[in-house]
Amino acid sequence: MSSKLYPWQAGLWQSLAGRSQQAHAYLLHGPAGSGKRALAEHFAAFLLCKASLQQQPCGQCTSCKLYAADTHPDLVRLEPEEEGKGILIASVRELVAKILQTSQQGGRKVVIVEPAEAMTTGSANALLKSLEEPAGSTVFLLISHQFSFLLPTIKSRCVLQACPLPNEQESVQWLQQQSELNEEQCHTVLALASGSPLSAQKLLNADVLAIREQVVSGVKQLFKQHSSPSDLALAWAKMPPELLFEWFCQWAQLILRYKMTEDDSQLGLADMSVVLKHVAPRAPLALLLETQDWLLEHRQKVLRRVPLRADLLLEGLLVRWQALLPR
Ligand SMILES: [Zn+2]
């Protein structure tokens, strides 16, 4: 493991590493894609380091070397066995037993729990006692993307550290350094990633701008009856479905809002605003609401990775979408 902070975390780091005394449990919370895991990892390396210099892990001591090799015996990461699943009570019990043992490197022990909201009530209760009276000098670092889902008993035992997203300027600057995009493209990708620079970077790796262009042009062709739902569904079958559903959900929302408010400034990214504005007054309201429900329902299935045939799913979506603009 290498531990590295993002540039927007300097202030956060100061408030953690600069404490005169370390607490035994921290809860790092904030939106997904703000870099909480990186912060927790760097903090873990720092807490384990035997010779930290100027509030940074030294990178040279045995502890730092073990950390870098991802073999530090006194660092435990508690995660769901499968992404999106809960953290099992058995895993928590195993962890609790482990932290009762003496630390192997003679220093602190660090436990990273991510995401903390994946603990079931049973798992959380099994952890409570350790959180309250940690054995030896164990430090817990809990990471939460959905703070409101956490049990109050867990929150109250931790030092709360909010980890907000960087502002747009900082995000764009960072994205520009990470990619070959110009400033305007960075703003676009950032908007597609709901303001998270790290999610934006993931989208870039998935070639999001090219996909977006192809999808926007496809939707225009569809409304002009120049493409059929089945042709487009076939052409889009290899695109990430969660991305497509995210966009269509947003577009349905924007059409609905414009229909109600006629507010030009609320039409989303420029590439689709003219189309949405054209469709809004013409789409039958009942059909629009029905389409929105369908989209939200199927988006949930996509996010839960329910096995579906991509081409059939997209064709269903596009048939509904085309009907929003009656001939
Ligand atoms: Zn060190």
Boltz pocket constraint, residues with backbone or C-beta under 6 A from the ligand:
constraints:
  - pocket:
      binder: B
      contacts: [[A, 45], [A, 48], [A, 49], [A, 50], [A, 51], [A, 52], [A, 57], [A, 58], [A, 59], [A, 60], [A, 61], [A, 62], [A, 63], [A, 64]]
      max_distance: 6.0
